[in-house]
Amino acid sequence: MIDNHRKIINIENKIDMLSVLLKKFIYTYIQQGKLNPINKDDWHIEGRYEFDISVTTVNKYIKQELLPAFQEEYQGINKLHGLIKGTIVS
C-alpha cells in the first residue's frame, strides 16, 4: 500500500503563501530597477515601499497581461479586478 501524504491548506494559508511570493517578486524587481517606489530613499520611515500608479497604467498592464486580472459579476454589475500589492482592486 502506497501511503500518499498530502497537506490540506485553507484559503488563508494559500493567501499567506502567495503574499510571501509576491513580496519577494516586488523586492527583487526593486533591486533590479524594474520597479521604482516613490519613497525608495526613505521607505524605512513608513516601513513600506509606495508606488505612484495611474488607472491608465493599470489598464495598460492588464491588456498586456503583465498584471493578472479577472472579471466577475458583483451585485448585478460586471467588474474588472486586478491583483496589486497582494490585494484585489477594482
N, C-alpha and C positions, 0 to 999 in steps of 0.2 A: 504494500500500500504506500503510495506516494503521499507524503504529508505536505500540502500546499499551504504555507503560512502567508496570509495576506493581511496587511494592516488596513483597517477601515478608518477613514477620516471623515470628519463632518465639514460642512461648508466653511465654518470659521477657521479650521485648520488649513484648508485649501487657500483661503484668502490670506492668511498669515504667510504661507509659503510663497504665494505669488507676490506679496508685498516685499518680501526679502529679495526675491529675484529682480523685481522692478527697481528697488533701491540700488542694488548692485549695478544694474544696467545704467541707471541715471548717473551714478558716481563715476563709472567707467567713461561714459560719454563726456562728463565734465572734465575729467583728467585728459582726455584725448582732444578736447577743444571742440567737440561736436555739439555740445550744449553750453550755453553761456548764461549763467544766472546773473540777474541784475545786481545781486549783492555778493558776488564772488569774493571780494576782498574782505568783507566784514560779516560773512554769514554766521560766524560764531556768536555775534551779538544776539541775533534772533534764534540761533540754534537750528537753522534750516536754510536751504537754498531757496531763492524765489526767482520766478521766471515771468517775464512780460510777454504774453502771447495773445494775439488778436483772434477774434472769431474767424476772420478770413483765413488766417494761417491754419487754424484747427480744421476748417472745412477743406483746405487745400491738402493737408496731411491725410485726412480721411479719404479723399478722392485718389490720392497717390498710394493709398494703402500703407502709409507709414505709421498711421495711428489706427489701431483696431477700433471698429465701431459696429454697432448693430442697431437695427430699427425694430421697434415694437409698438404695439398699441397700448396706451395707458389712458384710462378714463375716456375711451372713445376717440382719442387723438393719436395719430401716428407720430412718434417722436424718434429722433436720431440721437443715439448716445455714443460717447467716446470714452475711452479709458485714459485719464490723465492723472499722473501722480498717485496712482493706486485707487482713485475714486471714480465713480461713474458720473459723468457730467452731461447735461442736456443742452 
